[in-house]
Amino acid sequence: MSLISFNDINQLLTTYRRENFKLVFTNGCFDLLHKGHLDLLSNAAGFGDKLFVGLNSDKSVKKLKGDSRPKQNEITRAQKLLELTYVNHVIIFEDLIPQKLIHAISPDVLVKGGDYKKSEIVGAKHVISSGGVVKIVPLTPGFSTTSIIEKSSN
């Protein structure tokens, strides 16, 4: 389990492809890791052999979620993800969307939560055209980082 840079992906992918590992990718901010995140990640891991998690950088989280976010910095968020036995690699990305990362990895399975439709998922067309599949994991009711933050501020 490791935190890897975008530049280190190719060597790792060559090894994994040679071994015929089924590669899975998902992404998110994963700020204040909660049961909904854990359910998504454990389900994603079950779709293949190696789970790559694209993690939004602090800068991109701030742009997506507002100036008060993230609550935890990118290194802390990456470490928490890597503590999960089913997460093999975390890659921090600066862009708002993981398009470049998905193209670089070309996963066999692209996974997102149930708040997305296949037509809205970044990288879905690329994955499908490369012979992969897109899986949508149902949301775990009652869990979201935003609701946790709102409850803690009341």
N, C-alpha and C positions, 0 to 999 in steps of 0.2 A: 504494500500500500504506500503510495507516494504522491507528493505534490510535484507535478511536472510542468515544465514550461512548454509553450507552443513549439519551440525549436527542438525539443526532445521527443516529440511525438513520432516522427518518421521511423527512427531506429526501433522504438518500442513496437510500433505497428508492424514492421517487417518481421520481428520475432513472433508476434502473436498470429499474424497471417500464416506464417510458415507452420505454426503449430495447429492451424485450423480452429483457433478460438473464435467463438461467436462473440462479437463486440457489441456492447450496449452503451448508449449515450443518453444522458438527461442533463438538464441544466436548471439553474435558478439562483436566487439570491441567498437562500437558506440562512436568513437572519433569524436568530432565536429559534434554533432547531426544535421542532415539535413533532407530535405523533403523526400528523398529516404528512410531514416530510419523511419521517421514518417509514411509513407505509408505502409511500411512493418509491423510495429508494430500495426497500426490500423487494417490492414487486418487480421493479426494474431489473434488479440483480437476477431474479429468477428467469428472466427471458434470455440469458446467455451465460457466457463464461467469465467475461471481464467487464466490469462497470466503470465507465468514465463519467465523471461529473464535471460539467462546465460550471464554474462559480463566477458570478458577476463580481467584478472588482468593486472596491469601495466607491470609486469614482462613478462607475456605471449604476450602482445601486442608488446613489444620491440623485443621479439624473432621472432614474425610473421612479423612485419612491419619495423623493423630497429631501430637503436639507437635514431633517432630523434622523435620517437613516444612512447607513446601517447602524444598528445598535451595537454590533460587534464588528471588529475590523476583519478584513479578508483573511488574514493569517489565522485568527481564532476560528473563524467559520470553516476554513479549510481543515484545521486540526480536528475540529469536532466531526466533520464528515469522515476524515480518515480514521477516526476511532471506531467507526462502524465496520465490522468485519466484512460486510458485503460490498463496500466501496473500495475499488482497486486503485483508482487514480483520480486526482482532482487537478483541474487545470483552471487557473484564474484567467479570465478574459476581460479586456478593457472595453470592448464594443458593447452597445446596448443589446445586441442580439448575437447569438453564437454561430452565425452563418459560416464564417471562415473556419471555425473550429469543426463544425459538422462536415464541411467539405474536406477538411484535412483528415479527419478520422474515418469518414464514410462508414458509419456503424452499420452493423447488420440489423440492429433494432434501435429505433429512436423512440424515447418514452417521454410523455408529458402527462400532467394531471388532468382530471376530468373537467377543469374549467376551460379547456381548449377544444376546438374542433379541428379535425385533421387538416382542413383547408387553411387554418390559421397558424399551423405549427411551422416555425422557421426551420428550414432544411428538409421538410417532409418530401418535397418533390425530388430533391437530390437523392435522398435515401431510397425512395421507391424506384427511381430510375436506375439506381445502382444495384437493384435486386434485393434491397432490404425492406423492412416493414416498419410501420408506425403503430405504436401501441398507446392507448389512452387508459390510464389507471384512474378509477373513480376516486373522487375526493373523499377524505375522511371527514364526516360531518362534525362541525363544531370546532375545527382547528384552523387558525390562520394567524400569521405573525401580527397582522394589523389588529385583530381582535385581542390578542394577548397584550399588545402595547396599550390599547384603549382601556382594557380592564386594569392594568397595572397603574395607569395614570389617574384612575378614579378613586 
